[in-house]
């Protein structure tokens, strides 16, 4: 799994054709398999960190 926390690196993930402005995130997780996804979701749930898929 790749975790990106650099604000400049993750701001590109909010650019699309929707034109929605003002989005932000503390990190972007790029999972490589189902196991990574499960572990990440469990970790975020336990730390009470909201997740948007």
mmCIF file as Biopython writes it, N, C-alpha, C and O atoms, coordinates in Angstrom:
data_model
#
loop_
_atom_site.group_PDB
_atom_site.id
_atom_site.type_symbol
_atom_site.label_atom_id
_atom_site.label_alt_id
_atom_site.label_comp_id
_atom_site.label_asym_id
_atom_site.label_entity_id
_atom_site.label_seq_id
_atom_site.pdbx_PDB_ins_code
_atom_site.Cartn_x
_atom_site.Cartn_y
_atom_site.Cartn_z
_atom_site.occupancy
_atom_site.B_iso_or_equiv
_atom_site.auth_seq_id
_atom_site.auth_asym_id
_atom_site.pdbx_PDB_model_num
ATOM 1   N N  . UNK A ? 1  ? 0.846   -1.162 0.000   1.0 0.0 1  A 1 
ATOM 2   C CA . UNK A ? 1  ? 0.000   0.000  0.000   1.0 0.0 1  A 1 
ATOM 3   C C  . UNK A ? 1  ? 0.899   1.234  0.000   1.0 0.0 1  A 1 
ATOM 4   O O  . UNK A ? 1  ? 1.940   1.273  0.656   1.0 0.0 1  A 1 
ATOM 5   N N  . UNK A ? 2  ? 0.473   2.215  -0.738  1.0 0.0 2  A 1 
ATOM 6   C CA . UNK A ? 2  ? 1.194   3.481  -0.804  1.0 0.0 2  A 1 
ATOM 7   C C  . UNK A ? 2  ? 0.346   4.535  -0.098  1.0 0.0 2  A 1 
ATOM 8   O O  . UNK A ? 2  ? -0.829  4.709  -0.422  1.0 0.0 2  A 1 
ATOM 9   N N  . UNK A ? 3  ? 0.939   5.237  0.865   1.0 0.0 3  A 1 
ATOM 10  C CA . UNK A ? 3  ? 0.261   6.315  1.583   1.0 0.0 3  A 1 
ATOM 11  C C  . UNK A ? 3  ? 0.941   7.629  1.217   1.0 0.0 3  A 1 
ATOM 12  O O  . UNK A ? 3  ? 2.151   7.786  1.386   1.0 0.0 3  A 1 
ATOM 13  N N  . UNK A ? 4  ? 0.157   8.556  0.722   1.0 0.0 4  A 1 
ATOM 14  C CA . UNK A ? 4  ? 0.684   9.881  0.384   1.0 0.0 4  A 1 
ATOM 15  C C  . UNK A ? 4  ? 0.127   10.877 1.385   1.0 0.0 4  A 1 
ATOM 16  O O  . UNK A ? 4  ? -1.087  10.955 1.577   1.0 0.0 4  A 1 
ATOM 17  N N  . UNK A ? 5  ? 1.004   11.639 2.026   1.0 0.0 5  A 1 
ATOM 18  C CA . UNK A ? 5  ? 0.586   12.632 3.011   1.0 0.0 5  A 1 
ATOM 19  C C  . UNK A ? 5  ? 0.974   14.061 2.618   1.0 0.0 5  A 1 
ATOM 20  O O  . UNK A ? 5  ? 0.498   15.020 3.226   1.0 0.0 5  A 1 
ATOM 21  N N  . UNK A ? 6  ? 1.819   14.206 1.621   1.0 0.0 6  A 1 
ATOM 22  C CA . UNK A ? 6  ? 2.265   15.518 1.178   1.0 0.0 6  A 1 
ATOM 23  C C  . UNK A ? 6  ? 1.098   16.240 0.501   1.0 0.0 6  A 1 
ATOM 24  O O  . UNK A ? 6  ? 0.540   15.749 -0.480  1.0 0.0 6  A 1 
ATOM 25  N N  . UNK A ? 7  ? 0.734   17.412 1.035   1.0 0.0 7  A 1 
ATOM 26  C CA . UNK A ? 7  ? -0.432  18.153 0.512   1.0 0.0 7  A 1 
ATOM 27  C C  . UNK A ? 7  ? -0.308  18.463 -0.974  1.0 0.0 7  A 1 
ATOM 28  O O  . UNK A ? 7  ? -1.300  18.410 -1.701  1.0 0.0 7  A 1 
ATOM 29  N N  . UNK A ? 8  ? 0.901   18.786 -1.432  1.0 0.0 8  A 1 
ATOM 30  C CA . UNK A ? 8  ? 1.081   19.072 -2.856  1.0 0.0 8  A 1 
ATOM 31  C C  . UNK A ? 8  ? 0.899   17.822 -3.702  1.0 0.0 8  A 1 
ATOM 32  O O  . UNK A ? 8  ? 0.405   17.898 -4.827  1.0 0.0 8  A 1 
ATOM 33  N N  . UNK A ? 9  ? 1.293   16.673 -3.169  1.0 0.0 9  A 1 
ATOM 34  C CA . UNK A ? 9  ? 1.160   15.417 -3.913  1.0 0.0 9  A 1 
ATOM 35  C C  . UNK A ? 9  ? -0.287  14.957 -4.002  1.0 0.0 9  A 1 
ATOM 36  O O  . UNK A ? 9  ? -0.697  14.386 -5.013  1.0 0.0 9  A 1 
ATOM 37  N N  . UNK A ? 10 ? -1.067  15.201 -2.946  1.0 0.0 10 A 1 
ATOM 38  C CA . UNK A ? 10 ? -2.439  14.686 -2.963  1.0 0.0 10 A 1 
ATOM 39  C C  . UNK A ? 10 ? -3.460  15.658 -3.553  1.0 0.0 10 A 1 
ATOM 40  O O  . UNK A ? 10 ? -4.588  15.262 -3.846  1.0 0.0 10 A 1 
ATOM 41  N N  . UNK A ? 11 ? -3.083  16.916 -3.730  1.0 0.0 11 A 1 
ATOM 42  C CA . UNK A ? 11 ? -4.071  17.872 -4.267  1.0 0.0 11 A 1 
ATOM 43  C C  . UNK A ? 11 ? -4.516  17.491 -5.676  1.0 0.0 11 A 1 
ATOM 44  O O  . UNK A ? 11 ? -5.634  17.818 -6.073  1.0 0.0 11 A 1 
ATOM 45  N N  . UNK A ? 12 ? -3.669  16.809 -6.435  1.0 0.0 12 A 1 
ATOM 46  C CA . UNK A ? 12 ? -4.040  16.391 -7.793  1.0 0.0 12 A 1 
ATOM 47  C C  . UNK A ? 12 ? -5.183  15.380 -7.800  1.0 0.0 12 A 1 
ATOM 48  O O  . UNK A ? 12 ? -5.880  15.244 -8.805  1.0 0.0 12 A 1 
ATOM 49  N N  . UNK A ? 13 ? -5.382  14.677 -6.702  1.0 0.0 13 A 1 
ATOM 50  C CA . UNK A ? 13 ? -6.469  13.698 -6.629  1.0 0.0 13 A 1 
ATOM 51  C C  . UNK A ? 13 ? -7.830  14.373 -6.541  1.0 0.0 13 A 1 
ATOM 52  O O  . UNK A ? 13 ? -8.856  13.709 -6.689  1.0 0.0 13 A 1 
ATOM 53  N N  . UNK A ? 14 ? -7.856  15.672 -6.305  1.0 0.0 14 A 1 
ATOM 54  C CA . UNK A ? 14 ? -9.114  16.408 -6.227  1.0 0.0 14 A 1 
ATOM 55  C C  . UNK A ? 14 ? -9.433  17.149 -7.515  1.0 0.0 14 A 1 
ATOM 56  O O  . UNK A ? 14 ? -10.463 17.817 -7.601  1.0 0.0 14 A 1 
ATOM 57  N N  . UNK A ? 15 ? -8.578  17.043 -8.507  1.0 0.0 15 A 1 
ATOM 58  C CA . UNK A ? 15 ? -8.805  17.735 -9.767  1.0 0.0 15 A 1 
ATOM 59  C C  . UNK A ? 15 ? -9.470  16.790 -10.765 1.0 0.0 15 A 1 
ATOM 60  O O  . UNK A ? 15 ? -8.894  15.778 -11.163 1.0 0.0 15 A 1 
ATOM 61  N N  . UNK A ? 16 ? -10.673 17.135 -11.154 1.0 0.0 16 A 1 
ATOM 62  C CA . UNK A ? 16 ? -11.372 16.368 -12.174 1.0 0.0 16 A 1 
ATOM 63  C C  . UNK A ? 16 ? -12.309 17.305 -12.924 1.0 0.0 16 A 1 
ATOM 64  O O  . UNK A ? 16 ? -12.252 18.519 -12.727 1.0 0.0 16 A 1 
ATOM 65  N N  . UNK A ? 17 ? -13.147 16.778 -13.757 1.0 0.0 17 A 1 
ATOM 66  C CA . UNK A ? 17 ? -14.014 17.611 -14.582 1.0 0.0 17 A 1 
ATOM 67  C C  . UNK A ? 17 ? -15.265 18.088 -13.848 1.0 0.0 17 A 1 
ATOM 68  O O  . UNK A ? 17 ? -16.077 18.803 -14.436 1.0 0.0 17 A 1 
ATOM 69  N N  . UNK A ? 18 ? -15.443 17.711 -12.577 1.0 0.0 18 A 1 
ATOM 70  C CA . UNK A ? 18 ? -16.656 18.105 -11.857 1.0 0.0 18 A 1 
ATOM 71  C C  . UNK A ? 18 ? -16.678 19.589 -11.533 1.0 0.0 18 A 1 
ATOM 72  O O  . UNK A ? 18 ? -17.750 20.175 -11.383 1.0 0.0 18 A 1 
ATOM 73  N N  . UNK A ? 19 ? -15.504 20.202 -11.423 1.0 0.0 19 A 1 
ATOM 74  C CA . UNK A ? 19 ? -15.443 21.620 -11.090 1.0 0.0 19 A 1 
ATOM 75  C C  . UNK A ? 19 ? -15.667 21.912 -9.622  1.0 0.0 19 A 1 
ATOM 76  O O  . UNK A ? 19 ? -15.749 23.077 -9.232  1.0 0.0 19 A 1 
ATOM 77  N N  . UNK A ? 20 ? -15.768 20.865 -8.786  1.0 0.0 20 A 1 
ATOM 78  C CA . UNK A ? 20 ? -15.954 21.054 -7.352  1.0 0.0 20 A 1 
ATOM 79  C C  . UNK A ? 20 ? -14.653 21.561 -6.747  1.0 0.0 20 A 1 
ATOM 80  O O  . UNK A ? 20 ? -13.596 20.967 -6.957  1.0 0.0 20 A 1 
ATOM 81  N N  . UNK A ? 21 ? -14.728 22.653 -5.999  1.0 0.0 21 A 1 
ATOM 82  C CA . UNK A ? 21 ? -13.541 23.243 -5.390  1.0 0.0 21 A 1 
ATOM 83  C C  . UNK A ? 21 ? -13.614 23.121 -3.870  1.0 0.0 21 A 1 
ATOM 84  O O  . UNK A ? 21 ? -14.693 22.959 -3.300  1.0 0.0 21 A 1 
ATOM 85  N N  . UNK A ? 22 ? -12.451 23.200 -3.221  1.0 0.0 22 A 1 
ATOM 86  C CA . UNK A ? 22 ? -12.417 23.243 -1.766  1.0 0.0 22 A 1 
ATOM 87  C C  . UNK A ? 22 ? -12.279 21.910 -1.072  1.0 0.0 22 A 1 
ATOM 88  O O  . UNK A ? 22 ? -12.421 21.853 0.149   1.0 0.0 22 A 1 
ATOM 89  N N  . UNK A ? 23 ? -12.013 20.852 -1.777  1.0 0.0 23 A 1 
ATOM 90  C CA . UNK A ? 23 ? -11.841 19.552 -1.151  1.0 0.0 23 A 1 
ATOM 91  C C  . UNK A ? 23 ? -10.468 19.457 -0.506  1.0 0.0 23 A 1 
ATOM 92  O O  . UNK A ? 23 ? -9.529  20.142 -0.913  1.0 0.0 23 A 1 
ATOM 93  N N  . UNK A ? 24 ? -10.362 18.603 0.502   1.0 0.0 24 A 1 
ATOM 94  C CA . UNK A ? 24 ? -9.078  18.386 1.138   1.0 0.0 24 A 1 
ATOM 95  C C  . UNK A ? 24 ? -9.046  16.995 1.768   1.0 0.0 24 A 1 
ATOM 96  O O  . UNK A ? 24 ? -10.082 16.358 1.956   1.0 0.0 24 A 1 
ATOM 97  N N  . UNK A ? 25 ? -7.848  16.546 2.087   1.0 0.0 25 A 1 
ATOM 98  C CA . UNK A ? 25 ? -7.670  15.255 2.751   1.0 0.0 25 A 1 
ATOM 99  C C  . UNK A ? 25 ? -6.339  15.268 3.477   1.0 0.0 25 A 1 
ATOM 100 O O  . UNK A ? 25 ? -5.417  15.990 3.097   1.0 0.0 25 A 1 
ATOM 101 N N  . UNK A ? 26 ? -6.249  14.472 4.514   1.0 0.0 26 A 1 
ATOM 102 C CA . UNK A ? 26 ? -4.996  14.334 5.240   1.0 0.0 26 A 1 
ATOM 103 C C  . UNK A ? 26 ? -4.056  13.356 4.555   1.0 0.0 26 A 1 
ATOM 104 O O  . UNK A ? 26 ? -2.836  13.448 4.693   1.0 0.0 26 A 1 
ATOM 105 N N  . UNK A ? 27 ? -4.643  12.411 3.807   1.0 0.0 27 A 1 
ATOM 106 C CA . UNK A ? 27 ? -3.813  11.437 3.105   1.0 0.0 27 A 1 
ATOM 107 C C  . UNK A ? 27 ? -4.584  10.798 1.973   1.0 0.0 27 A 1 
ATOM 108 O O  . UNK A ? 27 ? -5.811  10.878 1.911   1.0 0.0 27 A 1 
ATOM 109 N N  . UNK A ? 28 ? -3.845  10.162 1.077   1.0 0.0 28 A 1 
ATOM 110 C CA . UNK A ? 28 ? -4.407  9.347  0.007   1.0 0.0 28 A 1 
ATOM 111 C C  . UNK A ? 28 ? -3.770  7.981  0.131   1.0 0.0 28 A 1 
ATOM 112 O O  . UNK A ? 28 ? -2.546  7.868  0.209   1.0 0.0 28 A 1 
ATOM 113 N N  . UNK A ? 29 ? -4.587  6.944  0.151   1.0 0.0 29 A 1 
ATOM 114 C CA . UNK A ? 29 ? -4.087  5.573  0.233   1.0 0.0 29 A 1 
ATOM 115 C C  . UNK A ? 29 ? -4.325  4.888  -1.102  1.0 0.0 29 A 1 
ATOM 116 O O  . UNK A ? 29 ? -5.440  4.882  -1.622  1.0 0.0 29 A 1 
ATOM 117 N N  . UNK A ? 30 ? -3.272  4.316  -1.642  1.0 0.0 30 A 1 
ATOM 118 C CA . UNK A ? 30 ? -3.368  3.553  -2.885  1.0 0.0 30 A 1 
ATOM 119 C C  . UNK A ? 30 ? -3.131  2.098  -2.514  1.0 0.0 30 A 1 
ATOM 120 O O  . UNK A ? 30 ? -2.003  1.680  -2.254  1.0 0.0 30 A 1 
ATOM 121 N N  . UNK A ? 31 ? -4.212  1.341  -2.494  1.0 0.0 31 A 1 
ATOM 122 C CA . UNK A ? 31 ? -4.119  -0.058 -2.082  1.0 0.0 31 A 1 
ATOM 123 C C  . UNK A ? 31 ? -3.788  -0.925 -3.293  1.0 0.0 31 A 1 
ATOM 124 O O  . UNK A ? 31 ? -4.136  -0.595 -4.426  1.0 0.0 31 A 1 
ATOM 125 N N  . UNK A ? 32 ? -3.108  -2.039 -3.029  1.0 0.0 32 A 1 
ATOM 126 C CA . UNK A ? 32 ? -2.686  -2.923 -4.116  1.0 0.0 32 A 1 
ATOM 127 C C  . UNK A ? 32 ? -3.472  -4.225 -4.167  1.0 0.0 32 A 1 
ATOM 128 O O  . UNK A ? 32 ? -3.400  -4.959 -5.152  1.0 0.0 32 A 1 
ATOM 129 N N  . UNK A ? 33 ? -4.226  -4.513 -3.102  1.0 0.0 33 A 1 
ATOM 130 C CA . UNK A ? 33 ? -5.007  -5.752 -3.100  1.0 0.0 33 A 1 
ATOM 131 C C  . UNK A ? 33 ? -6.101  -5.659 -2.042  1.0 0.0 33 A 1 
ATOM 132 O O  . UNK A ? 33 ? -6.177  -4.676 -1.305  1.0 0.0 33 A 1 
ATOM 133 N N  . UNK A ? 34 ? -6.946  -6.684 -1.969  1.0 0.0 34 A 1 
ATOM 134 C CA . UNK A ? 34 ? -8.061  -6.687 -1.023  1.0 0.0 34 A 1 
ATOM 135 C C  . UNK A ? 34 ? -7.584  -6.678 0.426   1.0 0.0 34 A 1 
ATOM 136 O O  . UNK A ? 34 ? -8.221  -6.065 1.283   1.0 0.0 34 A 1 
ATOM 137 N N  . UNK A ? 35 ? -6.487  -7.341 0.703   1.0 0.0 35 A 1 
ATOM 138 C CA . UNK A ? 35 ? -5.949  -7.396 2.062   1.0 0.0 35 A 1 
ATOM 139 C C  . UNK A ? 35 ? -5.546  -5.996 2.526   1.0 0.0 35 A 1 
ATOM 140 O O  . UNK A ? 35 ? -5.842  -5.607 3.656   1.0 0.0 35 A 1 
ATOM 141 N N  . UNK A ? 36 ? -4.874  -5.240 1.660   1.0 0.0 36 A 1 
ATOM 142 C CA . UNK A ? 36 ? -4.516  -3.855 1.969   1.0 0.0 36 A 1 
ATOM 143 C C  . UNK A ? 36 ? -5.762  -3.029 2.269   1.0 0.0 36 A 1 
ATOM 144 O O  . UNK A ? 36 ? -5.789  -2.246 3.219   1.0 0.0 36 A 1 
ATOM 145 N N  . UNK A ? 37 ? -6.783  -3.214 1.452   1.0 0.0 37 A 1 
ATOM 146 C CA . UNK A ? 37 ? -8.030  -2.469 1.630   1.0 0.0 37 A 1 
ATOM 147 C C  . UNK A ? 37 ? -8.633  -2.770 2.985   1.0 0.0 37 A 1 
ATOM 148 O O  . UNK A ? 37 ? -9.013  -1.855 3.716   1.0 0.0 37 A 1 
ATOM 149 N N  . UNK A ? 38 ? -8.725  -4.036 3.323   1.0 0.0 38 A 1 
ATOM 150 C CA . UNK A ? 38 ? -9.302  -4.447 4.600   1.0 0.0 38 A 1 
ATOM 151 C C  . UNK A ? 38 ? -8.519  -3.857 5.770   1.0 0.0 38 A 1 
ATOM 152 O O  . UNK A ? 38 ? -9.104  -3.272 6.682   1.0 0.0 38 A 1 
ATOM 153 N N  . UNK A ? 39 ? -7.204  -4.012 5.742   1.0 0.0 39 A 1 
ATOM 154 C CA . UNK A ? 39 ? -6.360  -3.507 6.831   1.0 0.0 39 A 1 
ATOM 155 C C  . UNK A ? 39 ? -6.505  -1.993 6.977   1.0 0.0 39 A 1 
ATOM 156 O O  . UNK A ? 39 ? -6.590  -1.479 8.092   1.0 0.0 39 A 1 
ATOM 157 N N  . UNK A ? 40 ? -6.533  -1.291 5.863   1.0 0.0 40 A 1 
ATOM 158 C CA . UNK A ? 40 ? -6.656  0.163  5.894   1.0 0.0 40 A 1 
ATOM 159 C C  . UNK A ? 40 ? -7.993  0.585  6.490   1.0 0.0 40 A 1 
ATOM 160 O O  . UNK A ? 40 ? -8.037  1.462  7.353   1.0 0.0 40 A 1 
ATOM 161 N N  . UNK A ? 41 ? -9.074  -0.027 6.041   1.0 0.0 41 A 1 
ATOM 162 C CA . UNK A ? 41 ? -10.403 0.329  6.538   1.0 0.0 41 A 1 
ATOM 163 C C  . UNK A ? 41 ? -10.509 0.039  8.034   1.0 0.0 41 A 1 
ATOM 164 O O  . UNK A ? 41 ? -11.071 0.844  8.777   1.0 0.0 41 A 1 
ATOM 165 N N  . UNK A ? 42 ? -9.982  -1.090 8.483   1.0 0.0 42 A 1 
ATOM 166 C CA . UNK A ? 42 ? -10.014 -1.423 9.904   1.0 0.0 42 A 1 
ATOM 167 C C  . UNK A ? 42 ? -9.213  -0.396 10.709  1.0 0.0 42 A 1 
ATOM 168 O O  . UNK A ? 42 ? -9.670  0.067  11.754  1.0 0.0 42 A 1 
ATOM 169 N N  . UNK A ? 43 ? -8.032  -0.043 10.228  1.0 0.0 43 A 1 
ATOM 170 C CA . UNK A ? 43 ? -7.197  0.947  10.918  1.0 0.0 43 A 1 
ATOM 171 C C  . UNK A ? 43 ? -7.905  2.294  11.014  1.0 0.0 43 A 1 
ATOM 172 O O  . UNK A ? 43 ? -7.872  2.940  12.062  1.0 0.0 43 A 1 
ATOM 173 N N  . UNK A ? 44 ? -8.536  2.716  9.940   1.0 0.0 44 A 1 
ATOM 174 C CA . UNK A ? 44 ? -9.238  3.996  9.941   1.0 0.0 44 A 1 
ATOM 175 C C  . UNK A ? 44 ? -10.455 3.942  10.867  1.0 0.0 44 A 1 
ATOM 176 O O  . UNK A ? 44 ? -10.747 4.911  11.567  1.0 0.0 44 A 1 
ATOM 177 N N  . UNK A ? 45 ? -11.159 2.817  10.870  1.0 0.0 45 A 1 
ATOM 178 C CA . UNK A ? 45 ? -12.315 2.656  11.751  1.0 0.0 45 A 1 
ATOM 179 C C  . UNK A ? 45 ? -11.888 2.737  13.216  1.0 0.0 45 A 1 
ATOM 180 O O  . UNK A ? 45 ? -12.516 3.433  14.014  1.0 0.0 45 A 1 
ATOM 181 N N  . UNK A ? 46 ? -10.826 2.030  13.560  1.0 0.0 46 A 1 
ATOM 182 C CA . UNK A ? 46 ? -10.347 2.003  14.947  1.0 0.0 46 A 1 
ATOM 183 C C  . UNK A ? 46 ? -9.860  3.370  15.411  1.0 0.0 46 A 1 
ATOM 184 O O  . UNK A ? 46 ? -9.985  3.705  16.589  1.0 0.0 46 A 1 
ATOM 185 N N  . UNK A ? 47 ? -9.309  4.160  14.498  1.0 0.0 47 A 1 
ATOM 186 C CA . UNK A ? 47 ? -8.828  5.495  14.867  1.0 0.0 47 A 1 
ATOM 187 C C  . UNK A ? 47 ? -9.917  6.563  14.680  1.0 0.0 47 A 1 
ATOM 188 O O  . UNK A ? 47 ? -9.674  7.756  14.863  1.0 0.0 47 A 1 
ATOM 189 N N  . UNK A ? 48 ? -11.129 6.102  14.308  1.0 0.0 48 A 1 
ATOM 190 C CA . UNK A ? 48 ? -12.265 7.011  14.076  1.0 0.0 48 A 1 
ATOM 191 C C  . UNK A ? 48 ? -11.953 8.079  13.033  1.0 0.0 48 A 1 
ATOM 192 O O  . UNK A ? 48 ? -12.348 9.238  13.161  1.0 0.0 48 A 1 
ATOM 193 N N  . UNK A ? 49 ? -11.234 7.656  12.001  1.0 0.0 49 A 1 
ATOM 194 C CA . UNK A ? 49 ? -10.877 8.542  10.901  1.0 0.0 49 A 1 
ATOM 195 C C  . UNK A ? 49 ? -11.840 8.322  9.743   1.0 0.0 49 A 1 
ATOM 196 O O  . UNK A ? 49 ? -11.975 7.195  9.268   1.0 0.0 49 A 1 
ATOM 197 N N  . UNK A ? 50 ? -12.518 9.377  9.275   1.0 0.0 50 A 1 
ATOM 198 C CA . UNK A ? 50 ? -13.448 9.213  8.155   1.0 0.0 50 A 1 
ATOM 199 C C  . UNK A ? 50 ? -12.719 8.807  6.879   1.0 0.0 50 A 1 
ATOM 200 O O  . UNK A ? 50 ? -11.585 9.217  6.632   1.0 0.0 50 A 1 
ATOM 201 N N  . UNK A ? 51 ? -13.401 7.989  6.075   1.0 0.0 51 A 1 
ATOM 202 C CA . UNK A ? 51 ? -12.839 7.503  4.814   1.0 0.0 51 A 1 
ATOM 203 C C  . UNK A ? 51 ? -13.845 7.763  3.702   1.0 0.0 51 A 1 
ATOM 204 O O  . UNK A ? 51 ? -15.042 7.524  3.859   1.0 0.0 51 A 1 
ATOM 205 N N  . UNK A ? 52 ? -13.344 8.250  2.590   1.0 0.0 52 A 1 
ATOM 206 C CA . UNK A ? 52 ? -14.158 8.418  1.387   1.0 0.0 52 A 1 
ATOM 207 C C  . UNK A ? 52 ? -13.553 7.537  0.317   1.0 0.0 52 A 1 
ATOM 208 O O  . UNK A ? 52 ? -12.361 7.628  0.023   1.0 0.0 52 A 1 
ATOM 209 N N  . UNK A ? 53 ? -14.376 6.688  -0.262  1.0 0.0 53 A 1 
ATOM 210 C CA . UNK A ? 53 ? -13.885 5.757  -1.287  1.0 0.0 53 A 1 
ATOM 211 C C  . UNK A ? 53 ? -14.183 6.281  -2.668  1.0 0.0 53 A 1 
ATOM 212 O O  . UNK A ? 53 ? -13.846 5.635  -3.660  1.0 0.0 53 A 1 
#
